[in-house]
Amino acid sequence: MKTDTEIKVDGIKVLIDALGELQAERFIALIAREPFDYTQWQKDMWSEKTVKEISNAAMKYRNERK
């Protein structure tokens, strides 16, 4: 199992890879600036998708990044 620090480092790397350094920093600032319920955000974000659709999209994304 990864430590909390390892998870944070990996998360920052993913954000930077996906958004670039500046946008990743802005994202973190936005999250830190306001109350944020991650669970509710995920429910709202994927409310129109089935679990299968989300899984397929994640697998496609992973395969494209290899």
CNS distance restraints for C-alpha pairs under 8 A (distance, minus, plus):
assign (resid   2 and name CA) (resid   6 and name CA) 5.91 0.50 0.50
assign (resid   2 and name CA) (resid   7 and name CA) 6.42 0.50 0.50
assign (resid   3 and name CA) (resid   7 and name CA) 6.35 0.50 0.50
assign (resid   4 and name CA) (resid   8 and name CA) 6.26 0.50 0.50
assign (resid   5 and name CA) (resid   9 and name CA) 6.18 0.50 0.50
assign (resid   6 and name CA) (resid  10 and name CA) 6.08 0.50 0.50
assign (resid   7 and name CA) (resid  11 and name CA) 6.02 0.50 0.50
assign (resid   8 and name CA) (resid  12 and name CA) 6.21 0.50 0.50
assign (resid   9 and name CA) (resid  13 and name CA) 6.28 0.50 0.50
assign (resid  10 and name CA) (resid  14 and name CA) 6.23 0.50 0.50
assign (resid  11 and name CA) (resid  15 and name CA) 6.22 0.50 0.50
assign (resid  12 and name CA) (resid  16 and name CA) 6.12 0.50 0.50
assign (resid  12 and name CA) (resid  24 and name CA) 7.66 0.50 0.50
assign (resid  13 and name CA) (resid  17 and name CA) 6.04 0.50 0.50
assign (resid  14 and name CA) (resid  18 and name CA) 6.05 0.50 0.50
assign (resid  15 and name CA) (resid  19 and name CA) 5.71 0.50 0.50
assign (resid  15 and name CA) (resid  20 and name CA) 7.16 0.50 0.50
assign (resid  15 and name CA) (resid  21 and name CA) 7.92 0.50 0.50
assign (resid  15 and name CA) (resid  24 and name CA) 5.36 0.50 0.50
assign (resid  16 and name CA) (resid  20 and name CA) 4.45 0.50 0.50
assign (resid  16 and name CA) (resid  21 and name CA) 5.03 0.50 0.50
assign (resid  16 and name CA) (resid  23 and name CA) 7.73 0.50 0.50
assign (resid  16 and name CA) (resid  24 and name CA) 5.45 0.50 0.50
assign (resid  19 and name CA) (resid  23 and name CA) 5.38 0.50 0.50
assign (resid  19 and name CA) (resid  24 and name CA) 5.53 0.50 0.50
assign (resid  20 and name CA) (resid  24 and name CA) 5.96 0.50 0.50
assign (resid  21 and name CA) (resid  25 and name CA) 6.19 0.50 0.50
assign (resid  22 and name CA) (resid  26 and name CA) 6.31 0.50 0.50
assign (resid  23 and name CA) (resid  27 and name CA) 6.08 0.50 0.50
assign (resid  24 and name CA) (resid  28 and name CA) 6.31 0.50 0.50
assign (resid  25 and name CA) (resid  29 and name CA) 6.20 0.50 0.50
assign (resid  26 and name CA) (resid  30 and name CA) 6.11 0.50 0.50
assign (resid  27 and name CA) (resid  31 and name CA) 6.27 0.50 0.50
assign (resid  28 and name CA) (resid  32 and name CA) 6.10 0.50 0.50
assign (resid  29 and name CA) (resid  33 and name CA) 5.90 0.50 0.50
assign (resid  30 and name CA) (resid  34 and name CA) 6.77 0.50 0.50
assign (resid  31 and name CA) (resid  35 and name CA) 7.55 0.50 0.50
assign (resid  31 and name CA) (resid  36 and name CA) 6.49 0.50 0.50
assign (resid  32 and name CA) (resid  36 and name CA) 7.96 0.50 0.50
assign (resid  36 and name CA) (resid  41 and name CA) 7.91 0.50 0.50
assign (resid  37 and name CA) (resid  41 and name CA) 6.14 0.50 0.50
assign (resid  38 and name CA) (resid  42 and name CA) 6.15 0.50 0.50
assign (resid  39 and name CA) (resid  43 and name CA) 6.34 0.50 0.50
assign (resid  40 and name CA) (resid  44 and name CA) 6.16 0.50 0.50
assign (resid  41 and name CA) (resid  45 and name CA) 5.88 0.50 0.50
assign (resid  42 and name CA) (resid  46 and name CA) 6.10 0.50 0.50
assign (resid  43 and name CA) (resid  47 and name CA) 5.63 0.50 0.50
assign (resid  46 and name CA) (resid  50 and name CA) 7.89 0.50 0.50
assign (resid  46 and name CA) (resid  54 and name CA) 7.90 0.50 0.50
assign (resid  49 and name CA) (resid  53 and name CA) 5.99 0.50 0.50
assign (resid  49 and name CA) (resid  54 and name CA) 6.49 0.50 0.50
assign (resid  50 and name CA) (resid  54 and name CA) 6.36 0.50 0.50
assign (resid  51 and name CA) (resid  55 and name CA) 6.08 0.50 0.50
assign (resid  52 and name CA) (resid  56 and name CA) 6.08 0.50 0.50
assign (resid  53 and name CA) (resid  57 and name CA) 6.15 0.50 0.50
assign (resid  54 and name CA) (resid  58 and name CA) 6.16 0.50 0.50
assign (resid  55 and name CA) (resid  59 and name CA) 6.18 0.50 0.50
assign (resid  56 and name CA) (resid  60 and name CA) 6.09 0.50 0.50
assign (resid  57 and name CA) (resid  61 and name CA) 6.11 0.50 0.50
assign (resid  58 and name CA) (resid  62 and name CA) 6.14 0.50 0.50
assign (resid  59 and name CA) (resid  63 and name CA) 6.10 0.50 0.50
assign (resid  60 and name CA) (resid  64 and name CA) 6.15 0.50 0.50
assign (resid  61 and name CA) (resid  65 and name CA) 6.37 0.50 0.50
assign (resid  62 and name CA) (resid  66 and name CA) 6.71 0.50 0.50
